[in-house]
Amino acid sequence: MVKAGELSSVASPASSSIPVTLVREFEQDWLSASGSGSGSLPSLSHVPAELTPSCAVVICRAVAVVRGDSNVKGTVTFEQESETAPTTISWNITGHDPNAQRGFHIHQFGDNTNGCTSAGPHFNPFGKTHGAPTDEVRHVGDLGNITTDDQGNAVGSVQDQHIKLIGEHSVVGRTIVCHAGTDDLGKGGNEESLKTGNAGPRPACGVIGIAA
């Protein structure tokens, strides 16, 4: 048995056990239900199954509302079932150039205070050069291009093994950017191609946040 006030120190993030915030909520609920501010708490092995880490208590779904200083706007959703599972990225973007391919990347910062330029460079925690989503050498944030129809709308989805919602390199809190140009996927033959894919300005973007 674990004494009140001790449970949070037993279950720390470093132990890959129950998240500290969840443990504290469980501790408070248990003591409230028992009608006492002291006493013993159940051991971690007896924490109800619905309170153990799962998609119900870790980040498995995220969303970004995309907008900017242009007509481009829409939503991008992210879903991941576990830390080792691929993430499904789905988008519904309107107001872009018709019949075009336009760069689509996750950038490092969730800072849009000066528009989309504040989001910084592509999210690249492993220090690689820019590439296509299917390339072995690529930024984590490299999602290639979205394809618009004759009305300038783009609807689609893709699964990506490098994009994570869960774990050390989560993209939650970073920015998804729709670019004004076509991403050359790092094949442009110049230095900028290996950084940005020459995808051009950033007419719209949105911070990736935890979804309900």
Secondary structure, 3 states (H helix, E strand, C coil): CEECCCHHHHCCHHHCCCCHHHHHHHHHHHHHHHCCCCCEECCHHHCCHHHCCCCCCCCCEEEEEEECCCCCEEEEEEEECCCCCCEEEEEEEECCCCCCEEEEEEECCCCCCCHHHHHCCECCCCCCCCCCCCCCCCCCCEEEEEECCCCCCEEEEEEECCCECCCCCECCCCEEEECCCCCCCCCCCCCHHHCCCCCCCCCEEEECEECC
